[in-house]
């Protein structure tokens, strides 16, 4: 079977790989679409994502929509061959419906699909077939298009971040710094929490234009002196880029006593934001990383949000993985890029 793997920084190849082995507890799935995110681009460009270095060829991809092709005799769930499913990238993963993870599974070594955080590395979804535990699979509604369903993983990241602030959205003025896929999905989710207004910032016009179709009233183009981000004007700011200058913008935009949700992954060191304002304004700062059991809620939201289709701007075949990764790293020209692995 075919799989795409990063050999080293800047080099990704389509290779032949042995078929995965079906065991009693696993399910073989055939990925249909795999979304590319910032971590995938980082692995490709630099051979690392943060502190995780590629030490052996790595198949990336953790935003996976697939079909079930084989089912182990003791596999979890009421699955059938041909079911469309979403794959939870984390293991051990929460069970469907938020049920408690059995102790035996919770004790297993954790890993994340398409990641160099483990040794050996954990391969991801840019492959024609993948073996996973049945507990990781979520059956998709028939009326949810597969391309929109591929947004469920990043939307889960957004929902987890919003849930870190349990209350306070009703009637709030919210600024989302960064109109990439995460920021655009945040605009959609915030609208459903009863906020008074959503504003977006970005370095490029195109994502701001997409945001305006998703409920953002205002878009601030960074660097445009004619329409600067107003200071001390927002109740909540969500920093979704991980760029220090964007963090500074978020802090300055907040009124005294407001809340900052730091969703973007900031690099170690080199933070140049005016953190003294966190003290002077008595801001509440909330950090958020990945997600837990929000995948079911994300699927349900997407099934009721056809407007999210505009976030998917590019769909390319596996054979064009180099071009797909180039587009995924081009924020001016693309939002969410999907790789069509099969089907």
ABEGO torsion letter per residue (X at the ends): XBBBBBABBGBBBBBBBBBBBBBAABBBBBBABBBBBAAAAAAAAAGBBEABBBABBBBBEABBBBBBABBBAABBEBBBBGBBBBBBABOBBBBBGGBBBBAAAAABBBBBBGBAABOBBBBBABBABBBBBAAABBBBBAABBAAAAAAAAAAAAAAAAAAABABGABGBBBBBBEABAAAAAAAAAAAAAGBABBBBBBABAAAAAAAAAAGBABBBBBGBAABBBBBGABABBBBAAGBAAAAAAAAAABBBGBBBBBABBBBBEGBABBAAAAAAAGBBBBBBBEBBAAAAAAAAAAAABAAAAAABABBBBAAAAAAAAAAAABAAABBBBBBBABX
